Each structure stands twice: as C-alpha cells, then as structure tokens.
C-alpha cells in the first residue's frame, strides 16, 4: 500500500493549478465578451483602421501626419529613428513619452505604440538609453538568463517611453555565412534560437510589453545579397529543412511561450508557396502558421513599403492580400493619403467579395483582445 502524502503537496499544487486555469479561462471569457460588445458598436471605418499600423515622419506630433492618421482610426504606430521621430528636442524620455500621450488623447481606441528594440544593430532607443546587447552576444554568454534580463531591461526602457509593443525578438535560424541579419540572430540551430529568443520574449512579456517573433517563415538562409528591403528573396529549402531549422523555433515557442505577435515577411519560400511572398500567402499564414503550428494570436506584416512587395503590388492591394492570407495587422503607411488608400482597398475588397466583414471582425477581435490582455484597453 502506498504511503500517504502527509503534506499534500502534489494534490495542493494540482488544485492550485486547476484554480489558476479556471481563473484564466473566466478572465478570457470576460475579455472576449467586452471585445465583442466593443466591436458591435464600431463603424466599418473604425474596424478597418484598427488593422493598420502606421509610421510617421519627423517628430513634432502636431505638425506630422500622425494626428490625421489617428483620426482615421488606425490601430497604432511604429517609431523609427530613421524617420527622425527622436530628433531634438524630442530626444528626451519625457518629450518622447508626450508624443504617445498626445496620440492616445486623440485616439478613440488606445493605440499599439511600437518599436523594433532587439539590441545590437537594431537598437532604436539608443538615443535615450545607450547600447544594448545583440542576440549573438547574448547567446555567446551561454546563459539564457542574460537574454531574459535583456528583455526585461528593454521592457522597462520602453515603458518609460510610453511604448507598449516591441517588434522583437528575431527567431531566424542562421544556415548560411555571412547571414543577412548578422548579429541579430541567436544561433544556427532551432533549439538554441528557441531557448535564447524565448528567454528574451519572456523578459519582455512578463513586464507587460507585447513581444513579437519575426521574421516568419524565416530569413536565416539569406545572405546580404538578398535584402527584402530591395528585392523579393527566394528561399528554396526543402520542407524537411524548413521544419528542422526555420520553423523549429516557432513550433516550440508557440507551444510554450504564448508569443503575443508574430511578424510575417516578404520572402518566397518555395516549399510552402512558390508563387507568393509568405506575408501575402494563405498557404504560409493560414496554412502553416495558423493550422499546422496552431498560432491563434496576432500576425503583423513586415513593412509593406519594402521593395520586395511594392515593386510588384500597390500598397492597397498588398494590404488586401495580407488580410486574405491570414495576417491581422498591416504595417507601412506613412501618410493620411496612404491610410485612405488602404482603407478604400479594404472596402473595395469587401464590396467585390474578396473579403468579408466577418473576416475583418476575426482580425479585429484578436487585435482588441491583445490590447485588453496587455492593459492598453482597460478591461
């Protein structure tokens, strides 16, 4: 006869876990109910705007295009140092935070305020906080806790700036030398990348900043001659190779880490879809990312102004194809006229049957649930 467990530790832990799961399930149902009520009161223009993340040029909020784009109900905006968003006198923490405060004051639905803060070569907030370690440097320490700490520090810095979304970490797996993304990559095998990128993601998300795995389905086999900013690269790896390398971190992290966002990118991955860039491909997004890998969160495109896309499609058509493919957020407009182009393209697609309002609502629900989960929209 088995000995009794006098402390009841195992059974107590099981009960606690069960209670925690019940609480989470109840909370999710409450959020879903509130989001559905919010959606039911939105106009079509408000719904379509929420599917757009914009960039803006220069820094003085009132004299940029950002207020006009927020009036078009966009879901959020992305800071880019290259767009001069942090030029003096907006190169102080208080001045930068004030931009977000003004933007949210003008927005009916609170905004996703994003930046790419990877560290190393992509350190978009260096103006305020100085250097941050690159992915390769973190892996070289041999200690995933260092990656988690880097994520935590990035999150704390972003909070000071009023930013709630970090378009990082990179989970591309390096399979060529020299790689396109250089030190931005955590390693050359799926397990290492998942371990260190996952630790960074934990550091970000446990400090209430939205994290984002990128660039799906993978840029790790590209060299500097294949930059999507300029061209439309082709990855001709077999599906077996993709599963072993490129897709491995996504499979592991989707199952264990609940990444808030995943970014798709403009690369033709022939084993998945030989005809369309991944971010415009239903086979890649709905097929592989959603159905095969089971991802139910928010998918955001890479910048739709990149050469690999805009050399072949208009911004409006690329945006429509992105939503048809299974993305939720399209990123790229920099002016009110470009936002209007995208919104009109969405409306035309609904009118001619390429998109349905139900499909728009699916993405909208994911976006608003994410905003509520991270306290951007108050529950």
Residue pairs with C-beta under 8 A, 6 or more apart in sequence:
5 11
30 379
31 369
31 372
31 373
31 379
32 365
32 369
34 372
34 379
35 365
35 368
35 369
35 372
36 365
38 109
38 368
38 377
39 47
39 361
39 364
39 365
39 368
42 364
44 347
44 350
44 357
45 72
45 73
45 343
46 73
46 108
46 109
47 357
47 360
47 361
47 364
48 73
48 342
48 343
48 346
48 347
48 360
49 72
49 73
49 74
49 75
49 339
49 343
50 73
50 74
50 75
50 109
50 364
50 367
50 368
51 75
51 323
51 328
51 329
51 330
51 346
51 360
51 363
51 364
51 367
52 74
52 75
52 319
52 329
52 330
52 331
52 333
52 339
52 342
52 343
53 74
53 75
53 76
53 77
53 78
53 112
53 114
53 300
53 329
53 330
53 331
53 332
54 66
54 69
54 74
54 76
54 77
54 78
54 331
54 332
54 333
54 334
54 338
54 339
55 77
55 78
55 80
55 83
55 303
55 331
55 332
55 333
55 334
56 64
56 65
56 66
56 69
56 77
56 83
56 85
56 334
57 64
57 65
57 83
57 84
57 334
58 64
58 83
58 84
58 85
58 87
59 84
59 85
59 86
59 87
59 90
59 99
60 90
61 67
61 98
61 99
61 102
61 103
62 102
65 334
65 335
65 336
66 77
66 99
66 103
67 103
67 106
68 336
69 77
69 333
69 335
69 336
69 339
70 77
70 103
70 106
70 107
70 111
71 106
71 336
72 336
72 339
72 340
72 343
73 107
73 108
73 109
74 111
74 333
74 339
75 109
75 111
75 112
75 329
75 367
76 111
76 112
76 113
76 114
76 165
76 329
77 103
77 111
77 112
77 113
77 114
78 114
78 115
78 116
78 167
78 331
79 85
79 86
79 113
79 114
79 115
79 124
79 163
80 115
80 124
81 124
81 126
81 127
83 334
85 99
86 96
86 125
86 127
86 128
89 95
90 96
90 99
91 127
91 128
92 128
93 128
93 160
93 161
96 128
96 161
96 162
97 160
97 161
97 162
99 162
100 111
100 113
100 161
100 162
100 163
101 162
103 111
103 113
104 110
104 111
109 368
109 371
109 377
110 371
110 376
110 377
111 376
112 164
112 165
112 210
112 329
112 367
112 371
112 376
113 162
113 163
113 164
113 165
114 163
114 164
114 165
114 166
114 167
114 210
115 124
115 125
115 158
115 161
115 163
115 165
115 166
115 167
116 122
116 124
116 166
116 167
116 168
117 123
117 124
117 125
117 132
117 154
117 157
117 158
117 166
117 167
117 168
118 134
118 135
118 168
118 169
118 170
118 184
119 132
119 133
119 134
119 135
119 137
119 138
119 150
119 154
119 168
120 132
120 133
120 134
120 135
120 136
120 137
120 183
120 184
121 134
121 182
121 183
121 184
122 168
122 184
123 131
123 132
125 157
125 158
125 161
126 132
128 157
128 160
128 161
129 157
132 150
132 153
132 154
133 146
133 150
134 183
134 184
135 169
135 170
135 183
135 184
135 185
135 186
135 196
135 197
135 200
136 182
136 183
136 184
136 185
136 186
137 183
138 146
138 147
138 150
138 186
138 196
138 200
139 147
139 186
139 187
139 192
139 196
144 195
144 196
144 198
144 199
145 199
147 186
147 196
147 197
147 199
147 200
147 203
148 199
148 200
148 202
148 203
149 203
150 200
150 203
151 169
151 199
151 200
151 201
151 202
151 203
151 204
151 207
151 211
152 203
152 204
152 206
152 207
153 203
154 166
154 168
154 200
154 203
154 204
154 209
155 166
155 203
155 204
155 207
155 208
155 209
156 207
158 164
158 166
158 209
159 207
159 208
159 209
163 209
164 208
164 209
164 210
164 374
164 376
165 209
165 210
165 212
165 261
166 204
166 209
166 210
166 211
166 212
167 212
167 214
167 261
167 263
167 300
168 200
168 204
168 211
168 212
168 214
169 186
169 197
169 200
169 201
169 204
169 211
169 213
169 214
170 181
170 184
170 185
170 186
170 197
170 214
170 215
171 186
171 193
171 194
171 197
171 213
171 214
171 249
171 250
171 253
172 179
172 181
172 184
172 185
172 193
172 214
172 215
172 218
172 219
172 220
172 246
173 185
173 187
173 188
173 189
173 190
173 193
173 218
173 220
173 245
173 246
173 248
173 249
174 181
174 185
174 187
174 188
174 220
175 188
175 220
175 221
175 237
175 241
175 245
176 220
176 221
176 222
176 223
178 223
178 224
179 185
179 220
179 222
179 223
180 219
180 222
180 223
180 224
180 226
180 227
181 219
181 220
181 222
185 193
185 220
186 192
186 193
186 196
186 197
187 193
187 196
188 220
189 245
189 248
190 244
190 245
190 247
190 248
190 249
190 252
191 248
191 252
193 248
193 249
194 248
194 249
194 252
194 253
197 213
197 249
197 253
198 249
198 252
198 253
198 256
198 257
200 211
201 211
201 213
201 253
201 257
201 259
202 257
204 210
204 211
205 211
205 257
205 258
205 259
205 260
208 374
208 375
209 374
210 260
210 261
210 370
210 374
211 259
211 260
211 261
212 259
212 260
212 261
212 262
212 263
212 300
213 249
213 250
213 253
213 259
213 261
213 262
213 263
214 262
214 263
214 265
214 302
215 263
215 264
215 265
215 267
215 302
216 250
216 262
216 263
216 264
216 265
216 278
216 284
216 289
216 299
217 235
217 242
217 246
217 247
217 250
217 264
217 265
217 267
217 269
217 272
217 278
217 284
217 288
217 289
218 235
218 242
218 245
218 246
218 247
218 267
218 269
219 228
219 233
219 235
219 265
219 267
220 245
220 246
221 235
221 237
221 245
221 246
222 233
222 235
222 267
226 233
226 234
227 233
228 265
228 266
228 267
228 302
228 306
228 307
228 308
229 306
229 307
229 308
230 306
230 307
230 308
231 307
231 308
231 311
232 266
232 267
232 268
232 277
232 307
232 308
232 309
232 311
232 312
233 267
233 268
233 308
234 267
234 268
234 270
235 246
235 267
235 268
235 269
235 270
236 270
236 271
237 245
237 246
237 269
237 271
238 271
239 271
239 272
242 269
242 271
242 272
246 269
247 288
247 293
250 262
250 289
250 293
250 295
251 293
253 259
254 293
254 294
254 295
255 294
258 297
259 295
259 297
260 297
260 298
260 370
260 373
260 374
261 297
261 298
261 299
261 300
261 329
261 370
262 289
262 295
262 297
262 298
262 299
262 300
263 299
263 300
263 301
263 302
264 278
264 279
264 284
264 285
264 289
264 299
264 300
264 301
264 302
264 322
264 325
264 327
265 277
265 278
265 279
265 301
265 302
266 277
266 278
266 279
266 280
266 302
266 306
266 308
266 309
267 277
267 278
267 308
268 274
268 275
268 276
268 277
268 278
269 278
269 284
272 278
272 281
272 283
272 284
272 287
272 288
273 281
273 283
273 284
275 281
276 283
276 284
276 321
276 325
277 308
277 309
278 284
278 285
279 285
279 301
279 302
279 309
279 322
279 325
279 327
280 309
280 313
280 318
280 321
280 322
280 325
281 287
281 325
282 324
282 325
282 326
284 325
285 299
285 325
285 326
285 327
286 325
286 326
289 295
289 299
289 326
290 296
290 326
296 366
297 366
297 370
298 328
298 329
298 366
298 367
298 370
299 326
299 327
299 328
299 329
300 327
300 328
300 329
300 330
300 331
301 322
301 327
301 329
301 330
301 331
301 332
302 331
303 331
303 332
304 310
304 315
304 318
304 319
304 322
304 330
304 331
304 332
305 315
305 332
305 334
309 318
310 318
313 321
314 341
314 345
315 332
315 333
315 338
315 341
315 342
315 345
316 341
316 342
316 344
316 345
317 345
318 330
319 330
319 332
319 342
319 345
319 346
320 345
320 346
320 348
320 349
320 354
320 355
322 330
323 330
323 346
323 349
323 355
323 359
323 360
323 363
324 349
324 354
324 355
324 359
327 363
328 363
328 366
328 367
329 363
329 367
330 342
332 338
333 339
333 341
333 342
346 355
346 360
349 355
350 356
350 357
350 360
368 377
370 376
371 377
372 378
372 379
